[in-house]
């Protein structure tokens, strides 16, 4: 949907800190995908970054503390501040979608559903997925894509290790090195059976600020869907 003629936006709430860089990157993608002639034509965005939310991976893959209570609390704070729809820019956090959605009276965007729909609409029926080890183990995006009739393609073990290393590089401040390594990975031979490469983790998305034509980014897809939902005439 073009937003060139939109005279009113619903207020967008973002549950941030999942992690902080991924959240900041999501806000950037919202801004760059908004067609606006002035600052005043952009949607109002309420971003609450709460990095104290417990690790979702630690909870889902081991015996770490549950993040549900904190996620629900942030969602309620956004709603109380005026948010009319809420986004969680994190694939892993979609494991708690039902609990977060039940805690508020405003819509919470189902990231897995909108990503699958966006890829299908783009004609990417065999997405080659670049995701972290944790996302691979959980299989949340895999199941959403399969449920939508798509057939995911995955990298060989050596390439998967390189993709995982990219996240570890970012955490140690080696962003440029990680960006170069991820770009090399998404251009590898493993992607050939697919009809498009998908950066399927929001922690990886900031490493490719400019996407090659055959590469799709879940953060950008979510951003486009959120803008479409927030637009009203």
C-alpha positions in Angstrom: 0.0 0.0 0.0 1.3 3.5 -0.9 1.1 5.9 2.0 1.5 9.0 -0.1 -2.0 10.3 0.6 -2.5 9.2 4.2 -3.9 11.9 6.4 -4.0 9.9 9.6 -1.9 7.1 11.1 -2.6 4.8 13.9 0.1 5.2 16.6 2.7 2.4 16.3 4.1 0.8 19.4 7.4 -1.1 19.3 8.5 -3.6 22.0 12.2 -2.9 21.9 15.4 -4.4 23.4 15.0 -7.7 21.6 18.0 -6.8 21.1 18.5 -3.1 21.1 20.3 -2.9 17.7 17.6 -5.0 16.0 15.0 -2.7 17.4 16.8 0.5 16.3 17.2 -1.0 12.9 13.4 -1.8 12.7 12.6 1.8 13.4 15.0 2.9 10.6 13.2 0.6 8.2 9.9 2.1 9.2 11.2 5.5 8.4 12.8 4.6 5.1 9.7 2.8 3.9 7.3 5.7 4.7 6.4 8.0 1.8 6.3 11.4 3.3 6.8 15.0 2.1 7.7 16.3 5.5 8.6 15.2 9.0 4.9 15.8 10.0 3.7 13.2 7.6 5.4 10.3 9.3 3.5 8.1 11.7 3.8 8.6 15.5 6.0 5.8 16.9 6.3 4.8 20.5 9.4 2.8 21.1 10.1 1.2 24.5 13.5 -0.5 24.6 13.7 -2.8 27.6 16.9 -4.9 27.3 16.2 -6.2 30.8 13.6 -8.6 29.3 15.1 -12.1 30.0 16.7 -14.0 27.1 14.1 -15.7 25.0 16.5 -18.3 23.8 17.6 -19.2 27.3 14.0 -19.7 28.2 13.0 -21.7 25.1 16.1 -23.8 24.8 17.1 -24.3 28.5 15.7 -23.4 31.9 16.1 -19.7 31.8 13.5 -17.3 33.3 10.4 -16.6 31.4 10.2 -13.2 29.6 6.4 -13.3 29.4 5.6 -11.0 32.4 8.1 -8.4 31.2 6.9 -8.6 27.6 3.3 -8.2 28.7 4.2 -5.2 30.9 6.0 -3.4 28.1 3.0 -4.1 25.8 0.6 -2.6 28.4 2.8 0.5 28.9 2.8 1.1 25.1 -1.0 0.7 25.0 -1.4 3.1 28.0 0.8 5.6 26.2 -1.5 5.5 23.2 -0.2 2.8 20.9 -3.0 1.5 18.6 -1.0 -1.4 17.3 2.2 -3.1 18.6 5.1 -4.8 16.8 7.7 -7.1 18.3 10.7 -7.0 15.8 12.2 -10.3 16.8 11.5 -13.7 15.2 12.3 -15.6 18.4 10.0 -13.5 20.5 7.0 -14.6 18.3 7.0 -17.7 20.5 5.2 -15.5 23.0 2.8 -13.9 20.6 -0.3 -15.3 22.1 0.6 -14.3 25.6 1.5 -10.7 24.6 -1.5 -10.3 22.4 -3.8 -11.5 25.2 -2.4 -8.8 27.6 -3.6 -5.8 25.5 -6.7 -4.7 23.7 -4.9 -3.4 20.6 -3.6 -5.6 17.7 -0.2 -7.1 18.0 1.3 -7.8 14.6 2.0 -11.5 13.9 5.5 -11.2 12.5 5.7 -14.8 11.3 2.4 -14.6 9.4 3.3 -11.3 7.7 6.8 -12.5 6.7 5.4 -15.6 5.2 2.7 -13.6 3.4 5.2 -11.1 2.2 7.5 -13.7 0.7 4.6 -15.5 -1.0 3.4 -12.2 -2.5 7.0 -11.5 -3.8 7.0 -15.0 -5.4 9.7 -16.4 -3.1 8.3 -19.9 -2.8 11.7 -21.6 -2.0 13.3 -19.1 0.4 17.0 -19.8 1.2 17.1 -18.9 5.0 20.0 -17.3 6.7 19.2 -17.5 10.4 21.1 -18.0 13.7 21.7 -21.3 15.3 19.0 -20.5 17.9 16.4 -19.7 15.3 17.3 -22.8 13.4 16.8 -25.0 16.5 13.5 -23.4 17.4 12.1 -23.6 13.9 9.5 -20.9 14.4 10.1 -19.2 11.0 10.4 -22.6 9.3 7.0 -23.8 10.5 5.4 -20.5 9.5 6.8 -20.7 6.0 5.8 -24.4 5.6 2.3 -23.6 6.8 2.1 -20.9 4.1 3.0 -23.4 1.5 6.7 -22.4 1.1 9.7 -24.7 1.0 12.7 -23.4 3.0 16.3 -24.1 1.9 19.1 -24.1 4.4 22.9 -23.7 4.2 25.5 -26.3 4.6 27.0 -26.7 8.1 30.2 -24.7 7.3 28.1 -21.7 6.0 25.8 -22.0 9.0 28.8 -21.6 11.3 29.8 -18.5 9.4 26.3 -17.0 9.7 26.3 -17.7 13.5 29.7 -16.1 13.8 28.2 -12.9 12.3 26.1 -12.4 15.4 29.0 -13.1 17.7 31.1 -10.5 15.8 28.4 -7.9 16.2 28.3 -8.5 20.0 32.1 -7.9 20.2 31.9 -4.7 18.1 33.2 -6.2 14.8 30.2 -4.9 12.7 32.0 -4.3 9.4 33.7 -7.7 9.5 30.3 -9.3 10.3 28.6 -7.4 7.5 31.2 -8.6 4.9 31.0 -12.2 6.1 27.2 -12.2 6.0 27.1 -10.7 2.5 29.5 -13.5 1.3 27.3 -16.1 3.0 24.1 -14.9 1.2 25.8 -15.1 -2.1 27.0 -18.7 -1.6 26.3 -21.8 -3.6 23.8 -23.1 -1.0 21.3 -20.5 -2.1 21.1 -21.7 -5.7 18.1 -24.1 -5.1 16.1 -21.2 -3.7 14.4 -18.4 -5.6 15.4 -15.8 -3.1 17.6 -15.4 0.0 15.9 -14.4 3.3 17.8 -12.8 6.1 15.5 -14.5 8.7 16.8 -13.0 11.9 16.4 -9.4 13.1 19.9 -9.7 14.7 21.4 -10.2 11.3 19.3 -7.5 9.5 21.4 -4.5 10.5 24.4 -6.1 8.8 22.9 -5.6 5.3 21.7 -2.0 5.2 21.6 -2.2 1.4 20.1 -5.5 0.1 21.2 -7.2 -3.1 18.2 -7.7 -5.5 17.7 -11.3 -4.6 17.9 -10.9 -0.8 14.8 -10.3 1.4 14.9 -9.1 5.0 12.3 -10.0 7.6 12.8 -6.6 9.3 11.8 -4.7 6.2 8.9 -7.1 5.5 7.6 -6.5 9.0 8.1 -2.8 8.7 6.1 -2.7 5.4 3.2 -4.7 7.0 3.1 -2.5 10.1 2.9 0.7 7.9 0.1 -0.9 5.9 -1.8 -1.7 9.1 -1.2 1.7 10.6 -2.4 3.5 7.5 -6.0 4.8 7.4 -7.6 7.4 5.2 
